[in-house]
Amino acid sequence: MVHLNLGISHYKMGDYDESRLQLEESLRLSAKANAPHRQCFANIALGNVHRLTRDFESARRHLHTAYNQAQELQFPREEALALEFLGDVYRDEGQTESARRFYARAMAIGLQIAPEGDIVMELRRRNGECFGLENRAAEAMPELQRALDMSRAQKDRFEEGVTLRVMSEVAYRSHDLANARRFIDKSCALLVEIGARHEAAIALLHSVDLRLAEVETGRGQSPRAMLLDQAWRQATEALDLFMRVDVRWWTDKCRATVARVSAMRSAAERGAADAKSKLAGYAPGDIIVHASTAMRDLVQLCDMFASCDDPVLVTGETGTGKEVVARRLHTHGRRADGPLVVVNVAAIPQTMFEREFFGHTKGAFSGADRDSQGYAAQADGGTLFLDEIGDLPLEVQPKLLRLLQEGTYQAIGDPKVRRTDVRLIAATNANLRQHVAEGKFRADLYYRLQTLELDIAPLRDRPEDVLPLLRHFLSLAANRPVDLAEYFNRRSLAQLVQHEWPGNAREIAMVAKRAHLALLAQGRVLVQVAKTDGSYLLADGPGDMPTIEEAAPAFLTPVEAAERTRILLAIEANGGSRLLAAQSLGMGRSTLYRKLARLGIATRQD
């Protein structure tokens, strides 16, 4: 029975792989020992594990076998459990009426065995859940309340947490957001506390849906920004739990929710930046300007990593925006109110590294006429960002590793060990793995830094980010939101999108600055952009613009501006025909006309 009990314990904690191994071993041993009662128990548990991992056919096979074994053995409790879990299979497949038929058969047995027992309690909750899924809240809530009372009487905290989650779902479908929130907050707290990974993740995911509904309806109990932050924390916590449970269906569902929350947070950030820019010039804060899927995924990871204290290694070519990512990690984390100390490792003379990093006492060396704090002390309670970490001298690396592992260091001239509380973010454009192989970088420090890694793709691999970034840097130069049409004609924009941008975002920033200065000085833009083959790309404007009426709205987001330019290019390439432009863009004519109206492009018929 040891393997059986271990298997059941593991599946209640959401450790399904280990549970399956233990239960299969229990089934093998009980078959070898010709112990049909233990085979029946193992088949019931295995059927439920397969159901929880959404392998419904295997679940049915084990549960039908268990049901037949229970009947032959005249084990009414196991007969009821097999029927209960078979009902769960149909419920999870969306067949609630079939599920309730199985529950009714199990309930008849359960009431005979123990009217106030655990089987009746579980079946009341399951019946209530099915009624809720059928939008029959008036029948669902009495069953669920009875199940909740029974779970508390039996001190079954797992069942109490799950029942509270189901009650929240029923209240949510009935548009009772206040009670839905009350139930789900209790459910999440309870299931997380007892370590029920799978059910805690499901409850957290429902809590995210609820908070997003509060944002969308304006009926939330908290400010919009706070609700979105809560939704983000819960979504990432749920994703972490689902990844540990390792059920792909749930993981994919949670990833979609994380993406939805991320999009809503980005939209809210842009809205806040828009409002601020209209009042006090263009000030986008720590927004990472992007339109590409690659950068969207990176921003999502960045925001997930911001919530913890582990070191982060940010990699990418020169100019990709590693410091911007580091600043976002800091401002979106719990250390946002603490200092962010930025250190360019490559700019520090080798003989001064230890002094700069760890500080010194008065008299520690010639010229040390007073105590001096190093970066480690300056960043206490905040974040230490080390740019170009690959240039860190070997002799300093063990001391940085000690700082990471123990939070301790020694200032020059002071025998006492000092403590500091810092989160380290490191960035490099070098291949640290190669540095390790060549003996230039310690392997133990490299692996400690690599706990969490963000790799920023070069701009040539994400051309859809070129125009949003160009508009962003032009707006910074002008200190107001601008439209690309104020600076460049469409031919030039098309060429800029195709350019490889070896200097990445930093190169775009320089082009934008030169374009703005040229427009101020000459009323026209003509900038040369060096190509990798030694030739030049000439970008000019704003002349020879198409004869399309294209009065832009007062302000567009970077994504909208890129979309607007893409549509205008398609219209021009198709001789002004909106119909042909829609076909070339892969969208319907009506969809294109909606976008034209929203983006301030004339909508004359073909």
MARNUZA-275546 format. One record per residue (C-alpha): residue number from 1; residue in three letters; chain; x, y, z. Coordinates in steps of 0.02 Angstrom, whole numbers. Layout:
# MARNUZA-275546
k|r|c|east|north|up
NUM|ALA|A|X|Y|Z
...
***
This chain:
# MARNUZA-275546
k|r|c|east|north|up
1|MET|A|0|0|0
2|VAL|A|152|114|15
3|HIS|A|160|150|-173
4|LEU|A|-28|180|-177
5|ASN|A|-23|305|-34
6|LEU|A|128|393|-109
7|GLY|A|41|403|-277
8|ILE|A|-114|481|-201
9|SER|A|-10|606|-101
10|HIS|A|87|657|-256
11|TYR|A|-67|687|-363
12|LYS|A|-148|794|-228
13|MET|A|8|902|-232
14|GLY|A|3|909|-422
15|ASP|A|159|801|-448
16|TYR|A|79|693|-582
17|ASP|A|232|610|-658
18|GLU|A|290|542|-491
19|SER|A|111|497|-445
20|ARG|A|90|396|-605
21|LEU|A|253|302|-574
22|GLN|A|203|256|-395
23|LEU|A|27|203|-445
24|GLU|A|86|98|-592
25|GLU|A|208|12|-475
26|SER|A|66|-17|-351
27|LEU|A|-40|-92|-491
28|ARG|A|103|-205|-547
29|LEU|A|139|-268|-371
30|SER|A|-44|-297|-329
31|ALA|A|-70|-395|-491
32|LYS|A|84|-500|-451
33|ALA|A|18|-532|-275
34|ASN|A|-156|-570|-343
35|ALA|A|-231|-432|-235
36|PRO|A|-385|-371|-331
37|HIS|A|-435|-247|-195
38|ARG|A|-268|-156|-212
39|GLN|A|-284|-163|-402
40|CYS|A|-453|-79|-384
41|PHE|A|-381|60|-275
42|ALA|A|-236|89|-394
43|ASN|A|-349|93|-548
44|ILE|A|-459|226|-467
45|ALA|A|-310|335|-425
46|LEU|A|-228|308|-595
47|GLY|A|-390|351|-682
48|ASN|A|-398|514|-588
49|VAL|A|-217|556|-629
50|HIS|A|-249|526|-814
51|ARG|A|-404|635|-802
52|LEU|A|-307|775|-718
53|THR|A|-175|768|-856
54|ARG|A|-317|767|-984
55|ASP|A|-284|593|-1053
56|PHE|A|-469|555|-1051
57|GLU|A|-465|388|-1143
58|SER|A|-338|314|-1021
59|ALA|A|-440|386|-878
60|ARG|A|-598|299|-939
61|ARG|A|-507|134|-961
62|HIS|A|-438|131|-783
63|LEU|A|-599|195|-704
64|HIS|A|-713|70|-793
65|THR|A|-593|-68|-741
66|ALA|A|-598|-5|-561
67|TYR|A|-788|6|-564
68|ASN|A|-804|-176|-621
69|GLN|A|-677|-232|-491
70|ALA|A|-770|-138|-354
71|GLN|A|-934|-221|-402
72|GLU|A|-855|-394|-400
73|LEU|A|-775|-358|-232
74|GLN|A|-935|-279|-166
75|PHE|A|-840|-121|-116
76|PRO|A|-975|14|-121
77|ARG|A|-856|157|-78
78|GLU|A|-738|116|-221
79|GLU|A|-888|92|-336
80|ALA|A|-946|268|-292
81|LEU|A|-771|341|-316
82|ALA|A|-753|262|-488
83|LEU|A|-922|335|-540
84|GLU|A|-875|505|-467
85|PHE|A|-712|514|-564
86|LEU|A|-797|452|-724
87|GLY|A|-916|598|-703
88|ASP|A|-764|712|-690
89|VAL|A|-702|649|-859
90|TYR|A|-867|697|-942
91|ARG|A|-872|864|-849
92|ASP|A|-696|908|-907
93|GLU|A|-749|865|-1085
94|GLY|A|-893|988|-1070
95|GLN|A|-1029|855|-1058
96|THR|A|-1108|913|-896
97|GLU|A|-1273|818|-912
98|SER|A|-1180|653|-935
99|ALA|A|-1069|700|-788
100|ARG|A|-1219|730|-675
101|ARG|A|-1290|559|-718
102|PHE|A|-1131|477|-653
103|TYR|A|-1134|590|-500
104|ALA|A|-1315|541|-465
105|ARG|A|-1269|356|-466
106|ALA|A|-1121|389|-352
107|MET|A|-1228|497|-237
108|ALA|A|-1354|358|-214
109|ILE|A|-1215|245|-151
110|GLY|A|-1132|382|-48
111|LEU|A|-1292|425|45
112|GLN|A|-1311|243|96
113|ILE|A|-1130|230|157
114|ALA|A|-1110|397|248
115|PRO|A|-1235|538|218
116|GLU|A|-1114|666|292
117|GLY|A|-956|585|224
118|ASP|A|-821|644|105
119|ILE|A|-897|564|-51
120|VAL|A|-1063|655|-28
121|MET|A|-968|816|7
122|GLU|A|-865|799|-154
123|LEU|A|-1019|754|-257
124|ARG|A|-1115|906|-195
125|ARG|A|-972|1016|-252
126|ARG|A|-964|928|-421
127|ASN|A|-1152|942|-448
128|GLY|A|-1142|1127|-403
129|GLU|A|-1001|1150|-528
130|CYS|A|-1102|1069|-667
131|PHE|A|-1254|1177|-627
132|GLY|A|-1140|1329|-633
133|LEU|A|-1071|1278|-803
134|GLU|A|-1251|1264|-863
135|ASN|A|-1286|1441|-798
136|ARG|A|-1406|1375|-665
137|ALA|A|-1338|1475|-519
138|ALA|A|-1498|1459|-417
139|GLU|A|-1470|1270|-410
140|ALA|A|-1281|1279|-400
141|MET|A|-1258|1390|-247
142|PRO|A|-1360|1287|-120
143|GLU|A|-1262|1130|-169
144|LEU|A|-1097|1223|-157
145|GLN|A|-1138|1303|10
146|ARG|A|-1182|1131|80
147|ALA|A|-1018|1061|12
148|LEU|A|-923|1206|90
149|ASP|A|-1004|1178|260
150|MET|A|-962|993|251
151|SER|A|-781|1025|202
152|ARG|A|-759|1139|351
153|ALA|A|-843|1016|468
154|GLN|A|-726|880|405
155|LYS|A|-575|998|410
156|ASP|A|-539|956|228
157|ARG|A|-443|1113|176
158|PHE|A|-410|1049|0
159|GLU|A|-595|1025|-35
160|GLU|A|-636|1190|49
161|GLY|A|-516|1283|-65
162|VAL|A|-582|1200|-223
163|THR|A|-764|1231|-172
164|LEU|A|-728|1416|-143
165|ARG|A|-652|1426|-317
166|VAL|A|-807|1347|-395
167|MET|A|-920|1466|-296
168|SER|A|-819|1611|-366
169|GLU|A|-840|1545|-543
170|VAL|A|-1029|1532|-521
171|ALA|A|-1038|1708|-448
172|TYR|A|-931|1772|-592
173|ARG|A|-1048|1697|-723
174|SER|A|-1192|1780|-631
175|HIS|A|-1100|1949|-643
176|ASP|A|-1084|1957|-453
177|LEU|A|-903|2019|-455
178|ALA|A|-897|2067|-271
179|ASN|A|-938|1892|-208
180|ALA|A|-833|1814|-346
181|ARG|A|-683|1913|-283
182|ARG|A|-719|1870|-101
183|PHE|A|-728|1683|-137
184|ILE|A|-576|1674|-251
185|ASP|A|-462|1771|-135
186|LYS|A|-498|1646|4
187|SER|A|-477|1500|-117
188|CYS|A|-307|1558|-181
189|ALA|A|-240|1591|-7
190|LEU|A|-294|1420|56
191|LEU|A|-236|1316|-93
192|VAL|A|-67|1404|-102
193|GLU|A|-43|1380|85
194|ILE|A|-72|1192|80
195|GLY|A|38|1172|-75
196|ALA|A|-96|1103|-192
197|ARG|A|-5|1157|-350
198|HIS|A|-132|1113|-484
199|GLU|A|-287|1177|-395
200|ALA|A|-194|1332|-335
201|ALA|A|-143|1369|-514
202|ILE|A|-322|1347|-576
203|ALA|A|-385|1463|-439
204|LEU|A|-252|1593|-478
205|LEU|A|-297|1586|-662
206|HIS|A|-480|1617|-623
207|SER|A|-429|1760|-509
208|VAL|A|-337|1838|-656
209|ASP|A|-492|1825|-766
210|LEU|A|-593|1907|-628
211|ARG|A|-473|2053|-610
212|LEU|A|-468|2080|-798
213|ALA|A|-658|2082|-798
214|GLU|A|-652|2215|-662
215|VAL|A|-534|2317|-770
216|GLU|A|-641|2299|-926
217|THR|A|-806|2338|-840
218|GLY|A|-740|2475|-726
219|ARG|A|-822|2387|-578
220|GLY|A|-662|2344|-487
221|GLN|A|-632|2375|-303
222|SER|A|-456|2439|-339
223|PRO|A|-377|2563|-463
224|ARG|A|-350|2498|-640
225|ALA|A|-160|2497|-628
226|MET|A|-166|2401|-464
227|LEU|A|-286|2272|-537
228|LEU|A|-171|2245|-686
229|ASP|A|-19|2226|-573
230|GLN|A|-114|2100|-466
231|ALA|A|-169|2007|-622
232|TRP|A|10|2002|-686
233|ARG|A|80|1934|-523
234|GLN|A|-54|1801|-512
235|ALA|A|-40|1753|-696
236|THR|A|149|1728|-683
237|GLU|A|129|1632|-519
238|ALA|A|-2|1521|-600
239|LEU|A|112|1491|-750
240|ASP|A|255|1441|-636
241|LEU|A|141|1315|-548
242|PHE|A|70|1247|-711
243|MET|A|245|1224|-782
244|ARG|A|290|1122|-628
245|VAL|A|131|1020|-644
246|ASP|A|175|999|-830
247|VAL|A|3|979|-910
248|ARG|A|20|1058|-1081
249|TRP|A|-165|1105|-1100
250|TRP|A|-162|1207|-941
251|THR|A|10|1281|-977
252|ASP|A|-46|1340|-1150
253|LYS|A|-206|1413|-1077
254|CYS|A|-106|1506|-945
255|ARG|A|21|1571|-1072
256|ALA|A|-123|1645|-1172
257|THR|A|-185|1732|-1014
258|VAL|A|-10|1797|-975
259|ALA|A|-1|1869|-1152
260|ARG|A|-171|1950|-1130
261|VAL|A|-121|2030|-964
262|SER|A|43|2088|-1039
263|ALA|A|-47|2171|-1185
264|MET|A|-168|2259|-1066
265|ARG|A|-25|2320|-956
266|SER|A|71|2383|-1107
267|ALA|A|-83|2474|-1170
268|ALA|A|-108|2552|-998
269|GLU|A|75|2606|-992
270|ARG|A|61|2683|-1164
271|GLY|A|-98|2773|-1113
272|ALA|A|-13|2843|-959
273|ALA|A|137|2896|-1063
274|ASP|A|22|2977|-1192
275|ALA|A|-67|3078|-1059
276|LYS|A|97|3131|-982
277|SER|A|171|3177|-1151
278|LYS|A|25|3289|-1192
279|LEU|A|53|3385|-1031
280|ALA|A|242|3391|-1022
281|GLY|A|321|3338|-1185
282|TYR|A|366|3162|-1238
283|ALA|A|421|3057|-1088
284|PRO|A|393|2871|-1117
285|GLY|A|476|2811|-956
286|ASP|A|535|2630|-957
287|ILE|A|423|2569|-1098
288|ILE|A|513|2449|-1215
289|VAL|A|456|2506|-1387
290|HIS|A|414|2356|-1495
291|ALA|A|292|2280|-1619
292|SER|A|375|2110|-1647
293|THR|A|326|1945|-1569
294|ALA|A|506|1917|-1515
295|MET|A|509|2076|-1412
296|ARG|A|334|2047|-1345
297|ASP|A|393|1880|-1276
298|LEU|A|550|1961|-1204
299|VAL|A|448|2097|-1117
300|GLN|A|336|1963|-1041
301|LEU|A|488|1869|-976
302|CYS|A|564|2031|-914
303|ASP|A|409|2071|-812
304|MET|A|406|1893|-742
305|PHE|A|590|1906|-691
306|ALA|A|559|2076|-611
307|SER|A|456|1997|-474
308|CYS|A|601|1895|-402
309|ASP|A|774|1935|-333
310|ASP|A|882|1813|-432
311|PRO|A|1023|1883|-540
312|VAL|A|977|1918|-722
313|LEU|A|1098|1909|-868
314|VAL|A|1046|2020|-1014
315|THR|A|1133|1976|-1177
316|GLY|A|1128|2054|-1349
317|GLU|A|1227|2150|-1477
318|THR|A|1286|2327|-1447
319|GLY|A|1142|2450|-1456
320|THR|A|999|2327|-1432
321|GLY|A|940|2411|-1272
322|LYS|A|1011|2307|-1130
323|GLU|A|1009|2453|-1009
324|VAL|A|826|2490|-1049
325|VAL|A|784|2310|-1006
326|ALA|A|884|2324|-844
327|ARG|A|789|2481|-796
328|ARG|A|624|2394|-828
329|LEU|A|677|2247|-719
330|HIS|A|714|2371|-580
331|THR|A|559|2482|-594
332|HIS|A|438|2336|-609
333|GLY|A|509|2242|-460
334|ARG|A|491|2258|-272
335|ARG|A|653|2360|-267
336|ALA|A|581|2500|-374
337|ASP|A|589|2623|-228
338|GLY|A|772|2581|-197
339|PRO|A|924|2644|-294
340|LEU|A|973|2583|-467
341|VAL|A|1162|2595|-480
342|VAL|A|1224|2583|-659
343|VAL|A|1406|2534|-684
344|ASN|A|1497|2523|-850
345|VAL|A|1627|2391|-809
346|ALA|A|1727|2427|-967
347|ALA|A|1752|2609|-913
348|ILE|A|1838|2569|-747
349|PRO|A|2029|2557|-747
350|GLN|A|2083|2383|-696
351|THR|A|2181|2445|-544
352|MET|A|2027|2533|-472
353|PHE|A|1896|2395|-486
354|GLU|A|1900|2335|-306
355|ARG|A|1902|2513|-238
356|GLU|A|1754|2565|-347
357|PHE|A|1652|2408|-312
358|PHE|A|1677|2387|-126
359|GLY|A|1736|2557|-63
360|HIS|A|1879|2595|57
361|THR|A|1916|2666|228
362|LYS|A|2013|2823|268
363|GLY|A|2200|2791|255
364|ALA|A|2180|2627|163
365|PHE|A|2300|2688|29
366|SER|A|2393|2846|-19
367|GLY|A|2266|2984|-53
368|ALA|A|2123|2900|40
369|ASP|A|2084|3050|150
370|ARG|A|1907|2991|194
371|ASP|A|1795|2838|193
372|SER|A|1712|2803|27
373|GLN|A|1564|2693|-16
374|GLY|A|1577|2575|-162
375|TYR|A|1442|2521|-283
376|ALA|A|1393|2376|-169
377|ALA|A|1345|2494|-28
378|GLN|A|1266|2624|-143
379|ALA|A|1149|2492|-214
380|ASP|A|1093|2426|-43
381|GLY|A|905|2394|-48
382|GLY|A|903|2415|-237
383|THR|A|981|2351|-397
384|LEU|A|1161|2347|-457
385|PHE|A|1173|2346|-648
386|LEU|A|1343|2295|-717
387|ASP|A|1356|2332|-902
388|GLU|A|1490|2239|-1002
389|ILE|A|1513|2109|-865
390|GLY|A|1629|2013|-981
391|ASP|A|1764|2145|-947
392|LEU|A|1766|2110|-760
393|PRO|A|1945|2064|-706
394|LEU|A|1970|1885|-649
395|GLU|A|2036|1936|-478
396|VAL|A|1875|2030|-438
397|GLN|A|1758|1892|-496
398|PRO|A|1769|1784|-336
399|LYS|A|1722|1935|-232
400|LEU|A|1572|1973|-342
401|LEU|A|1520|1790|-327
402|ARG|A|1531|1804|-137
403|LEU|A|1423|1960|-145
404|LEU|A|1294|1865|-247
405|GLN|A|1292|1709|-140
406|GLU|A|1310|1781|35
407|GLY|A|1271|1966|18
408|THR|A|1438|2008|100
409|TYR|A|1597|2100|50
410|GLN|A|1747|2190|125
411|ALA|A|1797|2369|92
412|ILE|A|1982|2402|62
413|GLY|A|2066|2437|229
414|ASP|A|1925|2365|334
415|PRO|A|1944|2188|407
416|LYS|A|1759|2184|451
417|VAL|A|1637|2094|337
418|ARG|A|1499|2208|278
419|ARG|A|1325|2160|218
420|THR|A|1221|2230|78
421|ASP|A|1053|2184|1
422|VAL|A|1065|2202|-188
423|ARG|A|987|2124|-341
424|LEU|A|1117|2104|-479
425|ILE|A|1080|2129|-662
426|ALA|A|1225|2101|-782
427|ALA|A|1235|2137|-968
428|THR|A|1357|2088|-1103
429|ASN|A|1378|2081|-1291
430|ALA|A|1516|1952|-1271
431|ASN|A|1503|1763|-1276
432|LEU|A|1529|1725|-1091
433|ARG|A|1526|1537|-1122
434|GLN|A|1676|1559|-1237
435|HIS|A|1759|1671|-1107
436|VAL|A|1738|1530|-981
437|ALA|A|1817|1405|-1102
438|GLU|A|1963|1523|-1130
439|GLY|A|1989|1550|-942
440|LYS|A|1939|1734|-949
441|PHE|A|1781|1712|-844
442|ARG|A|1746|1601|-694
443|ALA|A|1625|1460|-731
444|ASP|A|1543|1469|-558
445|LEU|A|1507|1655|-579
446|TYR|A|1442|1627|-756
447|TYR|A|1318|1493|-700
448|ARG|A|1263|1600|-553
449|LEU|A|1229|1747|-669
450|GLN|A|1141|1635|-794
451|THR|A|1003|1588|-671
452|LEU|A|886|1700|-772
453|GLU|A|935|1758|-946
454|LEU|A|859|1881|-1069
455|ASP|A|930|1878|-1244
456|ILE|A|883|2030|-1350
457|ALA|A|872|1989|-1535
458|PRO|A|963|2107|-1655
459|LEU|A|856|2228|-1753
460|ARG|A|892|2142|-1919
461|ASP|A|793|1992|-1853
462|ARG|A|641|2097|-1808
463|PRO|A|616|2229|-1945
464|GLU|A|439|2264|-1885
465|ASP|A|516|2358|-1738
466|VAL|A|612|2481|-1849
467|LEU|A|473|2608|-1881
468|PRO|A|404|2608|-1702
469|LEU|A|581|2639|-1638
470|LEU|A|614|2774|-1767
471|ARG|A|455|2864|-1719
472|HIS|A|498|2845|-1534
473|PHE|A|670|2925|-1554
474|LEU|A|602|3063|-1666
475|SER|A|472|3101|-1532
476|LEU|A|610|3109|-1401
477|ALA|A|709|3229|-1510
478|ALA|A|555|3339|-1539
479|ASN|A|496|3323|-1358
480|ARG|A|321|3284|-1423
481|PRO|A|233|3141|-1511
482|VAL|A|270|3149|-1698
483|ASP|A|217|3059|-1855
484|LEU|A|347|2981|-1970
485|ALA|A|270|3074|-2117
486|GLU|A|335|3236|-2042
487|TYR|A|512|3178|-2079
488|PHE|A|521|3044|-2213
489|ASN|A|433|2997|-2374
490|ARG|A|368|2823|-2399
491|ARG|A|509|2764|-2510
492|SER|A|635|2809|-2376
493|LEU|A|535|2723|-2240
494|ALA|A|529|2564|-2344
495|GLN|A|718|2571|-2365
496|LEU|A|744|2600|-2179
497|VAL|A|640|2447|-2137
498|GLN|A|750|2342|-2253
499|HIS|A|913|2412|-2181
500|GLU|A|1011|2289|-2071
501|TRP|A|1046|2415|-1931
502|PRO|A|1212|2344|-1869
503|GLY|A|1207|2472|-1728
504|ASN|A|1031|2417|-1682
505|ALA|A|919|2538|-1585
506|ARG|A|1065|2652|-1544
507|GLU|A|1095|2678|-1730
508|ILE|A|911|2720|-1757
509|ALA|A|923|2847|-1616
510|MET|A|1068|2934|-1703
511|VAL|A|977|2936|-1870
512|ALA|A|823|3009|-1785
513|LYS|A|925|3145|-1700
514|ARG|A|1010|3194|-1863
515|ALA|A|843|3194|-1955
516|HIS|A|764|3308|-1825
517|LEU|A|910|3430|-1828
518|ALA|A|906|3433|-2018
519|LEU|A|720|3470|-2019
520|LEU|A|743|3612|-1895
521|ALA|A|890|3687|-1990
522|GLN|A|836|3662|-2170
523|GLY|A|651|3621|-2166
524|ARG|A|692|3457|-2250
525|VAL|A|774|3290|-2206
526|LEU|A|919|3212|-2300
527|VAL|A|1021|3088|-2198
528|GLN|A|1149|2959|-2250
529|VAL|A|1141|2789|-2165
530|ALA|A|1297|2681|-2186
531|LYS|A|1265|2506|-2252
532|THR|A|1369|2353|-2210
533|ASP|A|1442|2343|-2386
534|GLY|A|1518|2518|-2371
535|SER|A|1384|2607|-2473
536|TYR|A|1253|2727|-2407
537|LEU|A|1065|2731|-2395
538|LEU|A|991|2904|-2425
539|ALA|A|834|2939|-2323
540|ASP|A|741|3098|-2362
541|GLY|A|577|3186|-2339
542|PRO|A|449|3245|-2301
543|GLY|A|426|3287|-2486
544|ASP|A|352|3183|-2627
545|MET|A|223|3110|-2510
546|PRO|A|81|3014|-2596
547|THR|A|-76|3107|-2646
548|ILE|A|-175|3013|-2515
549|GLU|A|-268|3115|-2386
550|GLU|A|-183|3053|-2230
551|ALA|A|-213|3173|-2087
552|ALA|A|-152|3071|-1940
553|PRO|A|-236|3074|-1770
554|ALA|A|-151|3187|-1642
555|PHE|A|-61|3037|-1567
556|LEU|A|-35|2857|-1616
557|THR|A|51|2720|-1517
558|PRO|A|212|2651|-1593
559|VAL|A|120|2494|-1650
560|GLU|A|-20|2597|-1729
561|ALA|A|105|2711|-1815
562|ALA|A|196|2561|-1889
563|GLU|A|31|2488|-1948
564|ARG|A|-20|2655|-2024
565|THR|A|142|2666|-2122
566|ARG|A|126|2485|-2181
567|ILE|A|-51|2519|-2245
568|LEU|A|0|2680|-2332
569|LEU|A|145|2589|-2417
570|ALA|A|26|2454|-2477
571|ILE|A|-98|2583|-2545
572|GLU|A|40|2673|-2639
573|ALA|A|112|2511|-2708
574|ASN|A|-60|2468|-2776
575|GLY|A|-88|2633|-2863
576|GLY|A|-203|2701|-2728
577|SER|A|-323|2553|-2736
578|ARG|A|-386|2509|-2563
579|LEU|A|-456|2344|-2625
580|LEU|A|-289|2286|-2696
581|ALA|A|-201|2352|-2541
582|ALA|A|-315|2248|-2430
583|GLN|A|-278|2093|-2533
584|SER|A|-90|2123|-2526
585|LEU|A|-101|2147|-2337
586|GLY|A|-200|1986|-2316
587|MET|A|-353|2067|-2239
588|GLY|A|-533|2091|-2290
589|ARG|A|-592|2253|-2369
590|SER|A|-706|2296|-2223
591|THR|A|-564|2264|-2100
592|LEU|A|-452|2382|-2198
593|TYR|A|-584|2519|-2200
594|ARG|A|-604|2508|-2011
595|LYS|A|-416|2527|-1993
596|LEU|A|-412|2673|-2115
597|ALA|A|-541|2766|-2012
598|ARG|A|-452|2730|-1848
599|LEU|A|-280|2777|-1914
600|GLY|A|-333|2939|-2000
601|ILE|A|-314|2882|-2181
602|ALA|A|-440|2937|-2312
603|THR|A|-570|2802|-2349
604|ARG|A|-625|2846|-2525
605|GLN|A|-698|2699|-2621
606|ASP|A|-603|2618|-2767
***
